[in-house]
């Protein structure tokens, strides 16, 4: 029964739910700065993000292959394994969304896969090199984003130091629309692929396939689900990122979005799944620190970092528990 068609349908169902929740949970990644600087209205920003998230999802499958075949041995898992990982990630995303914390859906689902896989077949199922690769990306990407945004913002301040505030605001009010679009596209190119990898992993388990290839219908399904989720919005997290963390102006929003989108795009092309939430949060703190360290509300930033730290062990344990119970119930 583990490999029944019904369980495969359950995997696809929960994967779509996760992608939808990922869309509205991570909407803030693409539009928080644009909304907070009043460059775009919330409705326009969400609509633009939804469209470009979908476009980005069609841009490649390198990240999907890393998620589906680089963390655990796909041939050794069951449909229950995948369902457990998805349910754990969904539960964690809903909890953190309710609390208004911009935690990582990527951390949640990747940790869920590891925890559920251990419950299924033990530690031997884990591909250590893949886990190390993902962890390095998740750890280093916020640091790189912070430094890149700090340097970019410092350069822009030097470049426009003799310009009037009105000219700077008008210029970057237009440029930030472009950077917001870039950010939305990059978010779709990395985050939607994670769910593609999950569904493809389940298909490999069900059909006993040997090659990892993402079917076209999986790409369409995941892109659509994330687009609809993005359109639903995630206003609690938007407020945390765009208002409570740093007071932003258009030039700051442009620098933060451009730096974050560049880091995410490079990672997507080399197949490295990272947290788009962590990257944009770190670039927002970077542009704030370029003004002065006190410009960043480090208390809010500290709460965000704590949520990041707890996500991995929490989701590993939660997925392990769910998978252990389901394996006892479903025989």
Buried (B, 14 or more C-beta within 10 A) or exposed (E): EBBEEEBBEBBBEBBBBBBBBBBBBBBBBBBBBBBBBEBBEBEBBBBBBBBBBBBBBBBBBBBBBBBBBBBBEBEBBBBBBBBBBBBBBBBBBEBBBEEBBBBBBBBBBBBBBBBBBBBBBEEEBBBEEBBEBBEEBBEBBBEBBBBBBBBBBBEBBEEBEEEEEEEBBEBBBEBBBEBBBBBBBBBBBBBBBBBBBBBBBBBBBBEEEEEBBBEEEBBEBBBBBBBBBBBBBBBBBBBBBBBBBBBBBBBBBBBBBBBBBBBBBBBBBEBBBBBBBBBBBBBBBBBBBBBEEEBBBBEBBEBBBEBBEBBBEBBBEBBBBBBBEBBEEBE
